[in-house]
Amino acid sequence: MTQSFRFSWHYVSNTPPGRPFDLEGAITPRTDARFDGAVDAYCEGHYIGRCEFSSIDANDASDAAQQIRKRIERRIEDRVAGESETSH
């Protein structure tokens, strides 16, 4: 089965990797056992960005939220790594 998960992360803050963040928003089940939705991320009460996603194959909303969290963490790490490369 091909992965059709679509993920879009929009930064508004340069939050460093490893900082805990909270997700607020909707993770909506579909009729085909996948999840769609949009969540906003907050770090220590400060808005850091918005994630929109669709077609997450997950066991439940909690599993979908874990997948979203991991993807956001990777995007934050990638951004910092990219900034480090361009500053040298």
C-alpha positions as CSV (number, residue, x, y, z in Angstrom):
1,M,0.0,0.0,0.0
2,T,1.4,3.4,-0.9
3,Q,1.7,6.1,1.6
4,S,-0.5,9.0,0.7
5,F,0.1,11.0,3.9
6,R,0.2,14.8,3.1
7,F,1.8,17.1,5.6
8,S,2.3,20.8,5.6
9,W,4.1,22.7,8.4
10,H,4.1,26.6,8.5
11,Y,6.6,28.2,10.8
12,V,6.0,31.5,12.6
13,S,8.8,30.9,15.2
14,N,12.4,29.7,15.3
15,T,11.8,27.3,18.1
16,P,15.0,25.2,18.7
17,P,15.0,21.4,18.5
18,G,14.3,19.4,21.6
19,R,11.9,22.0,23.1
20,P,8.6,20.4,24.2
21,F,5.5,21.7,22.4
22,D,1.8,21.2,22.7
23,L,-0.7,20.6,19.9
24,E,-4.1,22.1,19.8
25,G,-6.6,21.5,17.0
26,A,-8.6,18.8,15.3
27,I,-7.6,15.3,14.3
28,T,-10.7,14.0,12.4
29,P,-11.3,10.4,11.6
30,R,-12.4,9.5,8.1
31,T,-14.6,6.6,6.9
32,D,-11.5,4.8,5.5
33,A,-9.6,4.5,8.8
34,R,-7.4,7.5,8.1
35,F,-7.2,10.9,9.7
36,D,-7.3,14.5,8.5
37,G,-7.0,17.7,10.4
38,A,-5.1,20.8,11.3
39,V,-3.3,21.6,14.6
40,D,-1.5,24.6,16.0
41,A,1.8,24.1,17.9
42,Y,2.7,26.1,21.1
43,C,5.9,26.1,23.0
44,E,5.7,27.4,26.5
45,G,2.5,29.2,25.6
46,H,3.9,30.8,22.5
47,Y,2.5,30.0,19.0
48,I,5.2,28.4,16.9
49,G,3.3,27.2,13.8
50,R,0.5,25.4,12.1
51,C,0.4,21.9,10.7
52,E,-2.2,20.7,8.2
53,F,-2.4,17.1,7.2
54,S,-4.5,14.4,5.5
55,S,-4.6,10.7,4.9
56,I,-2.7,9.7,8.1
57,D,-2.9,5.9,8.5
58,A,-3.2,5.5,12.2
59,N,-4.8,3.2,14.8
60,D,-6.5,6.1,16.6
61,A,-6.3,9.9,17.0
62,S,-3.6,9.5,19.7
63,D,-1.4,7.5,17.2
64,A,-2.1,10.2,14.5
65,A,-1.0,12.9,17.0
66,Q,2.2,11.1,17.7
67,Q,3.0,10.9,14.0
68,I,2.3,14.6,13.6
69,R,4.5,15.5,16.5
70,K,7.4,13.4,15.1
71,R,7.1,15.1,11.7
72,I,7.1,18.6,13.3
73,E,10.1,17.7,15.4
74,R,11.9,16.5,12.2
75,R,11.0,19.7,10.4
76,I,12.3,21.8,13.3
77,E,15.6,19.8,13.3
78,D,15.9,20.1,9.5
79,R,15.3,23.9,9.6
80,V,18.1,24.3,12.2
81,A,20.4,22.0,10.3
82,G,19.8,24.0,7.1
83,E,20.4,27.3,8.9
84,S,23.7,26.0,10.3
85,E,24.8,24.9,6.8
86,T,24.1,28.3,5.2
87,S,25.8,30.2,8.0
88,H,29.2,28.5,7.4
